[in-house]
Every structure is written in C-alpha cells, then in structure tokens.
Amino acid sequence: KKFEFARNRGRSMLDRAVRKIAAAVETAPSKGIPVVVFNSLSWRRSDRVVVTPPSSQKSWKVQDAQGKVMPSQVLPPLSTGAGAETRLEFIAQDVPGLGYKTFYLASSETAEPGPSSPPPRDDFYENDFYRVEFAPGGLRRVFDKELGADFLNTEKFLGFEVFTMQSVGNGAGEFGRVQQPTMENFDALSRHGASWRYDPDDSGPLQAVFRLSKKLDNCTIEQKIIVFNQQKRIDCEVGILDWDGAPYREFRLA
C-alpha cells in the first residue's frame, strides 16, 4: 500500500509540474492543436509519441513549428464502443536534451499509406534497417543492413523465445547466493509450433506488428514484435496470462 501511495503521489506531482511548464510555452494555435513533448534525457532524442486527439476523426498530420511533417499513423482504440478514443502515434524528431519541442496536429485530407504493398507475410518482414525472419516460437534471423551481418545465434534458442523451467525459491532474500533453476519440466515456445501473424490493424507507416499466442501447461504466452520503419529499432512485449498458480516456475526470454 505504501508503494502504491508513493507511486501515485509521484505521478501526480510530475503531471502537475509538466502541465505548469507546458502552460508557459508559447504556441501557435493557428497551426493546429499544439502538443508539447518533453525530453527528460540529456541528449537530443527522436522517439515515438502517442497522443489522444480531441476528435474521433481518423486522418491527421503532425508537423513541427517550421511546418515539417512528422511520420504518423492512427492506432486502434484501447476500448470499443461509444467512448472509444482515437490514438495517434508519431515520431517526435530532434527533441533537445532536458528540453522540449512543440508539434501541431492538423486535419489531413488524405490518409497515410500502408507500410508496404502487397501486405507483409507472417514469416518475413523487411524495411530500410533489417530483414527479419520469423519461426514458430521466435525469430530465426535478424539481418542488419547497415552492418551487413546477422546478430542472432539460434543454435539453442530463437530470438525472443520464451522458455520456462523449475526454480525453487528459498525465502524473502535472506541468503548469500541466488538459487539456480533446474531443467525439471523445461519447456520452450519453439516446441509447440507457435506461429506468428502479421497484425494489419496495429501496423502502418511507423511500424510493422507481429503477434503470437500459445497455451502452455500453466499459462498462455502472448508476444508482440514491433519492427519500426522510421527508427533502427525492434521491440518485444511479452504477457503471461491465465496463470494457474503452480509454484516455482521461472520464465525467461532469449
């Protein structure tokens, strides 16, 4: 309870501080809806930002103060029904370190094009940075075009493969050495033929999204691979769902 209180209080204080600073920033509403993006790091940064425009329209363009258009795409709403909110993702480019930059949302008469034509396959994707090959349970290959080399060794595990084993804990931390897992009931996603599927709803000019879902003995593993088209970056998100309460199971990501 104390942890949750401290977390919530910290979020509230940060939100009030950021809103107070943003309110003092001079904007040009004639250019569109202003969005002030803060960079808490000490170096210049370009990264993805997700905002909720105050409108349900689906066609937007994002530009900086000089009128340069930023790559963007509309994401599926987090909920369905009458209250579903439009989510817009864009790349905030060159936000100065420990500073901020203002961007503007404006209506667009043309929708953003899709990521490629024809639609990507479920087992392969390529952009300006990578060639990615998918296999049941993980990634078989990631070829870096800039380096001209592969950077995965898949002799034992696939890239981003989830595997599980026995790991008997020994208390709340009052010990000198962390216990080691054993191979009892070892399991891995590649043993189950878990196939990937390309997600056209989450994909667009900014990213290509691939999903996997597989039921194991104690839970269901859901994975999401995001290959970014405007940045040299690949993300992996993992969910462990419907846990049955079995003790002493450890999960790792290769």
Accessible surface in RSA format (square Angstrom, percent):
REM  Atomic radii and reference values for relative SASA: ProtOr
REM  Chains: A
REM  Algorithm: Lee & Richards
REM  Probe-radius: 1.40
REM  Slices: 20
REM RES _ NUM      All-atoms   Total-Side   Main-Chain    Non-polar    All polar
REM                ABS   REL    ABS   REL    ABS   REL    ABS   REL    ABS   REL
RES LYS A   1   202.35  98.7 163.73 100.5  38.62  92.0 113.45 102.1  88.90  94.7
RES LYS A   2   184.65  90.1 177.55 108.9   7.09  16.9 122.84 110.6  61.80  65.8
RES PHE A   3   152.87  76.5 143.76  89.0   9.11  23.7 149.83  90.8   3.03   8.7
RES GLU A   4    79.47  45.6  79.47  60.1   0.00   0.0  14.53  28.1  64.94  53.0
RES PHE A   5   122.68  61.4 116.67  72.3   6.00  15.6 121.81  73.8   0.87   2.5
RES ALA A   6    61.04  56.1  49.19  75.9  11.85  26.9  53.17  74.9   7.87  20.8
RES ARG A   7    95.41  40.1  82.49  42.0  12.92  30.8  33.85  46.3  61.56  37.3
RES ASN A   8    75.50  52.1  69.32  67.0   6.19  14.9  27.90  67.1  47.61  46.0
RES ARG A   9   123.12  51.7 119.60  61.0   3.51   8.4  27.03  36.9  96.09  58.2
RES GLY A  10    35.68  44.0   0.00   N/A  35.68  44.0  30.69  84.2   4.99  11.2
RES ARG A  11   151.71  63.7 144.12  73.5   7.59  18.1  57.47  78.5  94.25  57.1
RES SER A  12    46.10  39.0  38.04  50.8   8.06  18.6  27.18  57.9  18.92  26.5
RES MET A  13   105.34  54.6 100.18  66.3   5.16  12.3  84.87  72.2  20.47  27.1
RES LEU A  14   118.94  66.2 114.19  81.7   4.76  12.0 118.49  83.2   0.45   1.2
RES ASP A  15    67.78  47.5  63.09  62.8   4.69  11.1  21.55  50.7  46.23  46.1
RES ARG A  16   142.72  59.9 135.83  69.2   6.89  16.4  69.66  95.2  73.06  44.3
RES ALA A  17    49.51  45.5  40.77  62.9   8.74  19.9  48.54  68.4   0.98   2.6
RES VAL A  18    51.69  34.0  51.69  46.8   0.00   0.0  51.69  44.9   0.00   0.0
RES ARG A  19   160.86  67.5 154.44  78.7   6.42  15.3  52.86  72.2 108.00  65.5
RES LYS A  20   164.57  80.3 153.89  94.4  10.68  25.4 102.54  92.3  62.04  66.1
RES ILE A  21    92.56  52.7  88.11  65.6   4.44  10.7  92.11  66.3   0.45   1.2
RES ALA A  22    29.45  27.1  22.24  34.3   7.21  16.4  22.48  31.7   6.97  18.5
RES ALA A  23    90.72  83.4  48.53  74.9  42.19  96.0  61.94  87.2  28.77  76.2
RES ALA A  24    84.57  77.8  51.08  78.8  33.49  76.2  62.14  87.5  22.43  59.4
RES VAL A  25    20.62  13.6   7.37   6.7  13.25  31.9  10.26   8.9  10.36  28.1
RES GLU A  26   169.10  97.1 142.11 107.5  26.99  64.3  62.00 119.9 107.10  87.4
RES THR A  27    51.55  36.7  22.63  22.9  28.92  68.9  10.72  14.4  40.83  61.7
RES ALA A  28    30.98  28.5  26.63  41.1   4.35   9.9  30.90  43.5   0.08   0.2
RES PRO A  29    96.55  70.4  83.05  75.7  13.50  49.1  83.26  68.7  13.29  82.6
RES SER A  30   115.41  97.5  68.72  91.7  46.68 107.5  59.87 127.5  55.54  77.8
RES LYS A  31    80.36  39.2  69.33  42.5  11.03  26.3  53.55  48.2  26.81  28.6
RES GLY A  32    19.04  23.5   0.00   N/A  19.04  23.5  16.92  46.4   2.12   4.7
RES ILE A  33    63.51  36.1  61.43  45.8   2.08   5.0  63.51  45.7   0.00   0.0
RES PRO A  34    50.48  36.8  33.96  31.0  16.51  60.0  33.96  28.0  16.51 102.6
RES VAL A  35    24.17  15.9  20.38  18.4   3.79   9.1  24.17  21.0   0.00   0.0
RES VAL A  36    34.31  22.6  11.49  10.4  22.83  55.0  11.49  10.0  22.83  61.9
RES VAL A  37    20.25  13.3  17.14  15.5   3.11   7.5  20.25  17.6   0.00   0.0
RES PHE A  38    67.46  33.8  43.05  26.7  24.41  63.5  43.05  26.1  24.41  69.9
RES ASN A  39     5.38   3.7   1.47   1.4   3.91   9.4   2.50   6.0   2.88   2.8
RES SER A  40    94.18  79.6  69.36  92.6  24.82  57.2  52.71 112.2  41.47  58.1
RES LEU A  41    63.18  35.2  60.84  43.5   2.34   5.9  63.18  44.4   0.00   0.0
RES SER A  42    81.09  68.5  52.92  70.6  28.17  64.9  31.03  66.1  50.06  70.1
RES TRP A  43   154.24  61.9 149.05  72.1   5.19  12.2 136.55  72.8  17.69  28.7
RES ARG A  44   150.61  63.2 128.71  65.6  21.90  52.1  46.53  63.6 104.08  63.1
RES ARG A  45    85.05  35.7  79.76  40.7   5.29  12.6  21.32  29.1  63.73  38.6
RES SER A  46    46.69  39.5  30.21  40.3  16.48  38.0  21.08  44.9  25.61  35.9
RES ASP A  47    30.90  21.6  29.80  29.7   1.10   2.6  11.99  28.2  18.91  18.9
RES ARG A  48    67.28  28.3  51.42  26.2  15.86  37.8  11.81  16.1  55.47  33.6
RES VAL A  49    30.23  19.9  26.10  23.6   4.13  10.0  30.23  26.3   0.00   0.0
RES VAL A  50    68.50  45.1  40.14  36.3  28.36  68.3  40.14  34.9  28.36  76.9
RES VAL A  51    25.94  17.1  20.24  18.3   5.69  13.7  25.94  22.5   0.00   0.0
RES THR A  52    69.01  49.1  43.47  44.1  25.54  60.9  22.16  29.8  46.85  70.8
RES PRO A  53     6.18   4.5   0.00   0.0   6.18  22.5   0.99   0.8   5.18  32.2
RES PRO A  54   107.89  78.6  66.98  61.1  40.91 148.7  83.65  69.1  24.24 150.6
RES SER A  55    47.93  40.5  30.82  41.1  17.11  39.4  29.03  61.8  18.89  26.5
RES SER A  56    89.74  75.8  76.85 102.6  12.89  29.7  40.97  87.3  48.76  68.3
RES GLN A  57    60.69  33.9  49.36  36.1  11.33  27.0  34.45  73.3  26.23  19.9
RES LYS A  58   118.52  57.8 105.93  65.0  12.59  30.0  87.19  78.5  31.33  33.4
RES SER A  59    33.09  28.0  30.17  40.3   2.92   6.7  12.23  26.0  20.86  29.2
RES TRP A  60    15.44   6.2   8.13   3.9   7.31  17.2   8.13   4.3   7.31  11.9
RES LYS A  61    78.67  38.4  78.44  48.1   0.23   0.6  26.41  23.8  52.26  55.7
RES VAL A  62     0.03   0.0   0.00   0.0   0.03   0.1   0.00   0.0   0.03   0.1
RES GLN A  63    27.95  15.6  27.95  20.4   0.00   0.0   0.00   0.0  27.95  21.2
RES ASP A  64     7.12   5.0   7.09   7.1   0.03   0.1   0.00   0.0   7.12   7.1
RES ALA A  65    39.34  36.2  32.58  50.3   6.76  15.4  32.58  45.9   6.76  17.9
RES GLN A  66   149.40  83.5 111.24  81.3  38.16  90.9  65.78 140.0  83.63  63.4
RES GLY A  67    38.51  47.5   0.00   N/A  38.51  47.5  21.66  59.4  16.86  37.8
RES LYS A  68   119.54  58.3 110.14  67.6   9.40  22.4  78.85  71.0  40.68  43.3
RES VAL A  69    82.36  54.2  64.97  58.8  17.39  41.9  64.97  56.5  17.39  47.2
RES MET A  70     1.10   0.6   0.83   0.5   0.27   0.6   0.83   0.7   0.27   0.4
RES PRO A  71    33.21  24.2  22.06  20.1  11.15  40.5  32.04  26.5   1.17   7.3
RES SER A  72     1.27   1.1   0.73   1.0   0.54   1.2   0.00   0.0   1.27   1.8
RES GLN A  73     7.07   4.0   5.03   3.7   2.04   4.9   6.57  14.0   0.50   0.4
RES VAL A  74    45.02  29.6  26.23  23.7  18.78  45.3  26.23  22.8  18.78  50.9
RES LEU A  75    10.79   6.0   9.28   6.6   1.51   3.8   9.75   6.8   1.04   2.8
RES PRO A  76    40.74  29.7  33.44  30.5   7.30  26.5  39.78  32.8   0.96   5.9
RES PRO A  77    50.56  36.8  35.13  32.0  15.43  56.1  35.13  29.0  15.43  95.9
RES LEU A  78   152.35  84.8 113.61  81.3  38.74  97.4 116.89  82.1  35.46  95.4
RES SER A  79    62.57  52.9  55.12  73.6   7.45  17.2  44.72  95.2  17.85  25.0
RES THR A  80   131.41  93.5 105.30 106.7  26.12  62.2  74.95 100.7  56.46  85.3
RES GLY A  81    60.48  74.6   0.00   N/A  60.48  74.6  38.85 106.6  21.63  48.4
RES ALA A  82   119.77 110.1  69.54 107.3  50.24 114.3  82.14 115.7  37.63  99.7
RES GLY A  83    65.00  80.2   0.00   N/A  65.00  80.2  42.49 116.6  22.51  50.4
RES ALA A  84    32.15  29.6  12.32  19.0  19.83  45.1  12.34  17.4  19.81  52.5
RES GLU A  85   110.06  63.2 101.94  77.1   8.12  19.3  33.22  64.2  76.84  62.7
RES THR A  86     5.28   3.8   1.75   1.8   3.53   8.4   0.44   0.6   4.84   7.3
RES ARG A  87    46.65  19.6  46.65  23.8   0.00   0.0  11.07  15.1  35.58  21.6
RES LEU A  88     0.61   0.3   0.61   0.4   0.00   0.0   0.61   0.4   0.00   0.0
RES GLU A  89     0.49   0.3   0.49   0.4   0.00   0.0   0.00   0.0   0.49   0.4
RES PHE A  90     0.00   0.0   0.00   0.0   0.00   0.0   0.00   0.0   0.00   0.0
RES ILE A  91     4.66   2.7   4.66   3.5   0.00   0.0   4.66   3.4   0.00   0.0
RES ALA A  92     1.95   1.8   1.93   3.0   0.02   0.0   1.93   2.7   0.02   0.1
RES GLN A  93    42.03  23.5  42.03  30.7   0.00   0.0   8.39  17.9  33.65  25.5
RES ASP A  94    64.43  45.1  63.17  62.9   1.26   3.0   7.18  16.9  57.24  57.1
RES VAL A  95     5.06   3.3   5.06   4.6   0.00   0.0   5.06   4.4   0.00   0.0
RES PRO A  96    45.76  33.4  45.23  41.2   0.53   1.9  45.76  37.8   0.00   0.0
RES GLY A  97    29.19  36.0   0.00   N/A  29.19  36.0   4.15  11.4  25.05  56.1
RES LEU A  98   132.73  73.9  99.27  71.0  33.46  84.1 104.08  73.1  28.65  77.1
RES GLY A  99    18.88  23.3   0.00   N/A  18.88  23.3  18.37  50.4   0.50   1.1
RES TYR A 100    97.43  45.5  85.71  48.8  11.71  30.5  48.40  36.4  49.03  60.4
RES LYS A 101    46.29  22.6  42.68  26.2   3.61   8.6  30.38  27.3  15.91  16.9
RES THR A 102    15.26  10.9  10.80  10.9   4.46  10.6   7.57  10.2   7.69  11.6
RES PHE A 103     0.00   0.0   0.00   0.0   0.00   0.0   0.00   0.0   0.00   0.0
RES TYR A 104     6.63   3.1   6.63   3.8   0.00   0.0   0.00   0.0   6.63   8.2
RES LEU A 105     3.67   2.0   2.62   1.9   1.06   2.7   2.62   1.8   1.06   2.8
RES ALA A 106    21.18  19.5  16.52  25.5   4.67  10.6  21.18  29.8   0.00   0.0
RES SER A 107    76.82  64.9  58.33  77.8  18.49  42.6  36.12  76.9  40.70  57.0
RES SER A 108    23.18  19.6  11.93  15.9  11.25  25.9   3.27   7.0  19.92  27.9
RES GLU A 109   182.70 104.9 140.99 106.7  41.71  99.3  61.63 119.2 121.07  98.9
RES THR A 110   104.89  74.6  96.38  97.7   8.51  20.3  73.21  98.3  31.68  47.9
RES ALA A 111    78.38  72.1  53.91  83.2  24.48  55.7  54.91  77.3  23.48  62.2
RES GLU A 112    77.36  44.4  51.93  39.3  25.44  60.6  18.52  35.8  58.84  48.0
RES PRO A 113    97.16  70.8  85.06  77.5  12.10  44.0  96.62  79.8   0.53   3.3
RES GLY A 114    54.33  67.0   0.00   N/A  54.33  67.0  26.88  73.8  27.45  61.5
RES PRO A 115    41.56  30.3  13.65  12.4  27.92 101.5  16.13  13.3  25.44 158.1
RES SER A 116    59.43  50.2  34.30  45.8  25.13  57.9  43.49  92.6  15.94  22.3
RES SER A 117   110.13  93.1  76.16 101.6  33.97  78.2  41.24  87.8  68.89  96.5
RES PRO A 118   109.44  79.8 102.64  93.6   6.80  24.7 104.86  86.6   4.58  28.5
RES PRO A 119   103.42  75.4  89.76  81.8  13.67  49.7  91.27  75.4  12.16  75.6
RES PRO A 120    22.51  16.4   3.38   3.1  19.12  69.5  12.89  10.6   9.61  59.7
RES ARG A 121   145.66  61.2 136.78  69.7   8.89  21.2  69.63  95.2  76.03  46.1
RES ASP A 122    73.93  51.8  67.27  67.0   6.66  15.8  16.79  39.5  57.14  57.0
RES ASP A 123    71.66  50.2  67.98  67.7   3.69   8.7  27.52  64.8  44.15  44.0
RES PHE A 124    50.26  25.1  48.88  30.3   1.38   3.6  48.88  29.6   1.38   3.9
RES TYR A 125    11.41   5.3   9.19   5.2   2.22   5.8   7.14   5.4   4.27   5.3
RES GLU A 126    75.71  43.5  53.96  40.8  21.75  51.8  15.67  30.3  60.03  49.0
RES ASN A 127    16.74  11.5   7.64   7.4   9.10  21.9  16.73  40.3   0.01   0.0
RES ASP A 128   121.26  84.9 100.00  99.5  21.27  50.3  23.97  56.4  97.30  97.0
RES PHE A 129    52.65  26.3  50.89  31.5   1.76   4.6  52.64  31.9   0.00   0.0
RES TYR A 130    17.88   8.3  17.48   9.9   0.40   1.1   0.09   0.1  17.79  21.9
RES ARG A 131    71.58  30.1  71.58  36.5   0.00   0.0  14.19  19.4  57.39  34.8
RES VAL A 132     0.18   0.1   0.18   0.2   0.00   0.0   0.18   0.2   0.00   0.0
RES GLU A 133    48.49  27.8  48.49  36.7   0.00   0.0  10.69  20.7  37.80  30.9
RES PHE A 134     7.53   3.8   1.69   1.0   5.84  15.2   1.84   1.1   5.69  16.3
RES ALA A 135     5.36   4.9   2.49   3.8   2.87   6.5   5.36   7.6   0.00   0.0
RES PRO A 136    61.63  44.9  59.16  53.9   2.47   9.0  59.28  48.9   2.35  14.6
RES GLY A 137     0.00   0.0   0.00   N/A   0.00   0.0   0.00   0.0   0.00   0.0
RES GLY A 138     0.00   0.0   0.00   N/A   0.00   0.0   0.00   0.0   0.00   0.0
RES LEU A 139     0.00   0.0   0.00   0.0   0.00   0.0   0.00   0.0   0.00   0.0
RES ARG A 140   121.62  51.1 115.43  58.8   6.19  14.7  37.69  51.5  83.93  50.9
RES ARG A 141    75.65  31.8  74.65  38.1   1.01   2.4  22.45  30.7  53.21  32.2
RES VAL A 142     1.52   1.0   1.47   1.3   0.04   0.1   1.47   1.3   0.04   0.1
RES PHE A 143    33.06  16.5  33.06  20.5   0.00   0.0  33.06  20.0   0.00   0.0
RES ASP A 144     6.51   4.6   6.51   6.5   0.00   0.0   0.43   1.0   6.07   6.1
RES LYS A 145    72.40  35.3  50.00  30.7  22.40  53.3  32.52  29.3  39.87  42.5
RES GLU A 146   135.04  77.5  97.51  73.8  37.54  89.4  49.37  95.5  85.67  69.9
RES LEU A 147   128.74  71.7  99.08  70.9  29.66  74.6 103.64  72.8  25.10  67.5
RES GLY A 148    48.36  59.6   0.00   N/A  48.36  59.6  21.11  57.9  27.25  61.0
RES ALA A 149    46.40  42.7  41.23  63.6   5.16  11.7  45.92  64.7   0.47   1.3
RES ASP A 150    70.24  49.2  45.25  45.0  24.98  59.1  18.80  44.2  51.44  51.3
RES PHE A 151   109.79  54.9  80.37  49.8  29.42  76.6  90.11  54.6  19.68  56.3
RES LEU A 152    55.68  31.0  31.78  22.7  23.90  60.1  33.80  23.7  21.88  58.9
RES ASN A 153   118.29  81.6  87.15  84.2  31.14  75.0  41.24  99.2  77.06  74.5
RES THR A 154    45.67  32.5  24.81  25.2  20.86  49.7   1.20   1.6  44.47  67.2
RES GLU A 155   158.63  91.1 118.48  89.6  40.15  95.6  47.80  92.5 110.82  90.5
RES LYS A 156   186.59  91.0 153.76  94.3  32.84  78.2 101.90  91.7  84.70  90.2
RES PHE A 157    63.75  31.9  56.83  35.2   6.92  18.0  58.96  35.7   4.79  13.7
RES LEU A 158    26.53  14.8  24.87  17.8   1.66   4.2  25.08  17.6   1.45   3.9
RES GLY A 159     6.39   7.9   0.00   N/A   6.39   7.9   6.07  16.7   0.32   0.7
RES PHE A 160    51.63  25.8  50.41  31.2   1.22   3.2  50.41  30.6   1.22   3.5
RES GLU A 161     1.98   1.1   1.98   1.5   0.00   0.0   0.00   0.0   1.98   1.6
RES VAL A 162     4.06   2.7   3.89   3.5   0.17   0.4   3.89   3.4   0.17   0.5
RES PHE A 163    21.60  10.8  21.01  13.0   0.59   1.5  21.60  13.1   0.00   0.0
RES THR A 164     8.00   5.7   8.00   8.1   0.00   0.0   7.98  10.7   0.03   0.0
RES MET A 165    10.77   5.6  10.77   7.1   0.00   0.0   3.95   3.4   6.82   9.0
RES GLN A 166    30.86  17.3  30.86  22.6   0.00   0.0   2.45   5.2  28.41  21.5
RES SER A 167    13.06  11.0   6.04   8.1   7.02  16.2   3.28   7.0   9.78  13.7
RES VAL A 168    75.15  49.5  67.55  61.2   7.60  18.3  67.55  58.7   7.60  20.6
RES GLY A 169    38.63  47.6   0.00   N/A  38.63  47.6  24.45  67.1  14.18  31.8
RES ASN A 170    74.63  51.5  49.52  47.9  25.11  60.5  39.66  95.5  34.97  33.8
RES GLY A 171    63.80  78.7   0.00   N/A  63.80  78.7  30.80  84.5  33.00  73.9
RES ALA A 172   101.87  93.7  57.25  88.3  44.62 101.5  70.16  98.8  31.72  84.0
RES GLY A 173    46.93  57.9   0.00   N/A  46.93  57.9  23.82  65.4  23.10  51.7
RES GLU A 174   135.87  78.0 100.56  76.1  35.30  84.1  80.44 155.6  55.43  45.3
RES PHE A 175    75.37  37.7  43.03  26.7  32.35  84.2  54.09  32.8  21.28  60.9
RES GLY A 176    89.06 109.8   0.00   N/A  89.06 109.8  42.43 116.4  46.62 104.4
RES ARG A 177   204.62  85.9 190.16  96.9  14.46  34.4  72.40  98.9 132.22  80.1
RES VAL A 178    99.55  65.5  94.62  85.7   4.94  11.9  94.62  82.2   4.94  13.4
RES GLN A 179    55.18  30.9  41.36  30.2  13.82  32.9  25.72  54.7  29.46  22.3
RES GLN A 180   135.97  76.0 118.95  86.9  17.02  40.5  57.70 122.8  78.27  59.4
RES PRO A 181    31.84  23.2  14.69  13.4  17.15  62.4  14.75  12.2  17.09 106.2
RES THR A 182    73.88  52.5  67.31  68.2   6.58  15.7  72.95  98.0   0.94   1.4
RES MET A 183   130.94  67.8 116.05  76.8  14.89  35.4  96.31  81.9  34.63  45.9
RES GLU A 184    98.50  56.5  85.97  65.0  12.52  29.8  36.62  70.8  61.87  50.5
RES ASN A 185   107.94  74.4  84.44  81.6  23.49  56.6  26.89  64.7  81.05  78.3
RES PHE A 186    36.34  18.2  23.01  14.3  13.33  34.7  23.01  14.0  13.33  38.1
RES ASP A 187    20.35  14.3  20.35  20.3   0.00   0.0  10.67  25.1   9.68   9.7
RES ALA A 188     4.18   3.8   3.98   6.1   0.19   0.4   4.18   5.9   0.00   0.0
RES LEU A 189     0.00   0.0   0.00   0.0   0.00   0.0   0.00   0.0   0.00   0.0
RES SER A 190    50.05  42.3  30.33  40.5  19.72  45.4  14.22  30.3  35.83  50.2
RES ARG A 191   155.36  65.2 116.99  59.6  38.37  91.4  45.98  62.8 109.38  66.3
RES HIS A 192    64.59  35.3  46.12  32.1  18.47  47.2  38.31  39.5  26.28  30.6
RES GLY A 193    44.51  54.9   0.00   N/A  44.51  54.9  25.38  69.6  19.13  42.8
RES ALA A 194     2.07   1.9   0.00   0.0   2.07   4.7   2.07   2.9   0.00   0.0
RES SER A 195    80.66  68.2  62.02  82.8  18.64  42.9  39.08  83.2  41.58  58.3
RES TRP A 196    13.96   5.6   2.49   1.2  11.47  26.9   2.61   1.4  11.35  18.4
RES ARG A 197   130.58  54.8 130.58  66.6   0.00   0.0  56.45  77.2  74.13  44.9
RES TYR A 198    25.13  11.7  15.36   8.7   9.77  25.4  11.83   8.9  13.30  16.4
RES ASP A 199    12.47   8.7  12.47  12.4   0.00   0.0   0.17   0.4  12.31  12.3
RES PRO A 200    90.25  65.8  75.10  68.5  15.15  55.1  75.67  62.5  14.58  90.6
RES ASP A 201   103.97  72.8  89.44  89.0  14.53  34.4  19.81  46.6  84.16  83.9
RES ASP A 202    14.02   9.8  14.02  14.0   0.00   0.0   2.81   6.6  11.22  11.2
RES SER A 203    13.62  11.5   0.33   0.4  13.29  30.6   0.33   0.7  13.29  18.6
RES GLY A 204     4.36   5.4   0.00   N/A   4.36   5.4   4.36  12.0   0.00   0.0
RES PRO A 205    26.97  19.7  19.52  17.8   7.45  27.1  24.15  19.9   2.82  17.5
RES LEU A 206     1.33   0.7   0.45   0.3   0.88   2.2   0.45   0.3   0.88   2.4
RES GLN A 207     4.58   2.6   4.58   3.3   0.00   0.0   0.00   0.0   4.58   3.5
RES ALA A 208     0.00   0.0   0.00   0.0   0.00   0.0   0.00   0.0   0.00   0.0
RES VAL A 209     0.00   0.0   0.00   0.0   0.00   0.0   0.00   0.0   0.00   0.0
RES PHE A 210     0.00   0.0   0.00   0.0   0.00   0.0   0.00   0.0   0.00   0.0
RES ARG A 211    69.21  29.1  68.88  35.1   0.33   0.8  16.76  22.9  52.45  31.8
RES LEU A 212     4.96   2.8   0.00   0.0   4.96  12.5   3.31   2.3   1.64   4.4
RES SER A 213    69.97  59.1  44.42  59.3  25.54  58.8  31.10  66.2  38.87  54.5
RES LYS A 214    65.18  31.8  62.37  38.3   2.80   6.7  19.22  17.3  45.96  49.0
RES LYS A 215   123.91  60.5 109.89  67.4  14.02  33.4  91.96  82.8  31.95  34.0
RES LEU A 216    10.48   5.8   5.45   3.9   5.03  12.6   8.84   6.2   1.63   4.4
RES ASP A 217   122.87  86.1  98.83  98.4  24.04  56.8  28.23  66.4  94.64  94.4
RES ASN A 218    31.93  22.0  29.78  28.8   2.16   5.2   1.65   4.0  30.28  29.3
RES CYS A 219     0.27   0.2   0.23   0.3   0.04   0.1   0.04   0.1   0.23   0.2
RES THR A 220    19.74  14.0  19.74  20.0   0.00   0.0  13.40  18.0   6.34   9.6
RES ILE A 221     0.00   0.0   0.00   0.0   0.00   0.0   0.00   0.0   0.00   0.0
RES GLU A 222    77.72  44.6  75.60  57.2   2.12   5.1  15.24  29.5  62.48  51.0
RES GLN A 223     4.42   2.5   0.00   0.0   4.42  10.5   1.67   3.5   2.75   2.1
RES LYS A 224    41.67  20.3  41.66  25.6   0.02   0.0   9.86   8.9  31.82  33.9
RES ILE A 225     0.00   0.0   0.00   0.0   0.00   0.0   0.00   0.0   0.00   0.0
RES ILE A 226     0.67   0.4   0.67   0.5   0.00   0.0   0.67   0.5   0.00   0.0
RES VAL A 227     0.34   0.2   0.34   0.3   0.00   0.0   0.34   0.3   0.00   0.0
RES PHE A 228     1.56   0.8   1.56   1.0   0.00   0.0   1.56   0.9   0.00   0.0
RES ASN A 229    21.42  14.8  12.32  11.9   9.10  21.9  10.52  25.3  10.90  10.5
RES GLN A 230    78.76  44.0  52.73  38.5  26.02  62.0   4.57   9.7  74.18  56.3
RES GLN A 231    29.58  16.5  24.75  18.1   4.83  11.5  18.52  39.4  11.07   8.4
RES LYS A 232    77.94  38.0  49.26  30.2  28.68  68.3  40.07  36.1  37.87  40.3
RES ARG A 233    73.18  30.7  68.30  34.8   4.88  11.6  33.01  45.1  40.16  24.3
RES ILE A 234    33.39  19.0   9.75   7.3  23.63  57.0   9.75   7.0  23.63  64.1
RES ASP A 235    34.59  24.2  31.02  30.9   3.57   8.4  11.01  25.9  23.58  23.5
RES CYS A 236    31.78  24.0   2.85   3.2  28.93  68.0   2.85   7.2  28.93  31.2
RES GLU A 237    85.98  49.4  79.48  60.1   6.51  15.5  39.34  76.1  46.64  38.1
RES VAL A 238    64.22  42.3  25.36  23.0  38.86  93.6  27.08  23.5  37.15 100.7
RES GLY A 239    23.36  28.8   0.00   N/A  23.36  28.8  20.95  57.5   2.40   5.4
RES ILE A 240    79.94  45.5  52.31  39.0  27.63  66.6  52.31  37.7  27.63  75.0
RES LEU A 241    74.50  41.5  71.90  51.4   2.60   6.5  74.50  52.3   0.00   0.0
RES ASP A 242   116.40  81.5  84.83  84.4  31.57  74.6  32.59  76.7  83.81  83.6
RES TRP A 243    99.99  40.1  70.06  33.9  29.93  70.3  58.21  31.0  41.78  67.8
RES ASP A 244    90.94  63.7  50.79  50.5  40.16  95.0  42.88 100.9  48.06  47.9
RES GLY A 245    54.15  66.8   0.00   N/A  54.15  66.8  30.26  83.0  23.89  53.5
RES ALA A 246    29.69  27.3  19.59  30.2  10.09  23.0  25.66  36.1   4.03  10.7
RES PRO A 247    91.07  66.4  76.75  70.0  14.32  52.1  85.47  70.6   5.60  34.8
RES TYR A 248   109.87  51.3  95.71  54.5  14.16  36.8  56.34  42.3  53.53  66.0
RES ARG A 249    42.90  18.0  15.56   7.9  27.35  65.1  10.60  14.5  32.30  19.6
RES GLU A 250    42.52  24.4  37.98  28.7   4.54  10.8  23.57  45.6  18.95  15.5
RES PHE A 251    48.33  24.2  21.15  13.1  27.18  70.7  21.30  12.9  27.03  77.4
RES ARG A 252   110.67  46.5 101.53  51.8   9.14  21.8  34.70  47.4  75.97  46.0
RES LEU A 253    84.43  47.0  53.25  38.1  31.18  78.4  53.25  37.4  31.18  83.9
RES ALA A 254    51.32  47.2  10.17  15.7  41.15  93.6  44.48  62.6   6.84  18.1
END  Absolute sums over single chains surface
CHAIN  1 A    15330.4      11778.5       3552.0       8472.7       6857.7
END  Absolute sums over all chains
TOTAL         15330.4      11778.5       3552.0       8472.7       6857.7
